[in-house]
Amino acid sequence: DWPDVAGPRAKIDEELAELDAETDHDRKLDELGDLLFAVVNLARHLNVEPETALREANRKFERRFRAIEQEPGFADMPLDQKEELWVRAKRAQADSSA
């Protein structure tokens, strides 16, 4: 265990580098698991419940996606146009929660 958030933060960087370097699918799976474990340790040091944080992130994603998929022609839009919609939806959510 680490005395502060610097330890788990450094571990996240280490695990990301290992994941980036891996080419084998099974090893990537293993490295991704290590990365997720390190993120959970960071959450613990921040006094944040990781499952709650992940659920909220999923809710935000769903709200944003539902908003942008209502745009006419969404399914056929190029990715850069969808990204513009995403940025606007993200900004709108931030403005409404402020």
N, C-alpha and C positions, 0 to 999 in steps of 0.2 A: 504494500500500500504506500501511497505518497502522502506527504504532509500537507500539500496544497494542490491547486488545480494545474500547476505547471507540469507535474509528473504525468497525469493522464493526458494532458494536451500534447506533450512530447511523444507519448506512446501512440496517440492517434496519428501523428505525422509519420512515425516509424512504420505503423501498420499500413498506412496509405502507400508509402514507398514500396513496401513489400508486395502489396497488392498490384501496384503498377508494374512491378518487375516480373510478376508471375505470368507464365504463358499457358500452363496446364489448367484445364477447367477445374479439376478436383482440388488442385492447390489454390486456385482462386477462391473457391468455395471456402476452404479452410482459412485463408487470409481474410476474407470478408467477415467471417465469423469472429476472428480476432479483432478486427476493426470495430465491429458492433459491440463487442465486449468492452473495448477501450472507451467507446462513447458512453456506454452505460456507467463506467467508472467516473467519467467526467461529470455526468449528470449527478451522480451521488455526491461528488465534491461540491457541486453547485446547489445542492439541496433541491434538486428537481427530480420529480418522479419520471423516469424515462418513458414509461408506457403512456402516461398522461401527455407528455410532450409529443410523442409520436401520434397519438390519437388526434390531438389538436392540429398537428401538421396535416394529417389526412383530411380532417374536416375543412381546413383552409383550401387545400388542393381541390377537393370536391366542389366547394362553393365557387371557386374561380373557374374551374372547368365547366361547370354547369352554366355559368354566366357567358363564357366565350362560345360555347357550342351552340348557343341560341342565335348567333350571328348568321344572317343569310349566306348560304354557300360555304359554311365553315368546313364541311367535309372535304371540299375540293380546293381549299385555300393552300397556297404554298406555306411551307414551314415558317418562313420569315414573317408572313402576315399573321399567322397564328401566334407567333411570339409577340408581335406588337399588341395583339388583343390581350395576351396574357399579362404583359407589363401594365396595360391600362387597367385590367381587372385587379391586379395586385395593388396598384396605386389607389384605386377606388376603395378597396377594402381598408387600406391603411388610413385613408382620409375619413372613412365612416367610423373607424374605431378610435380616432383621435379625439 
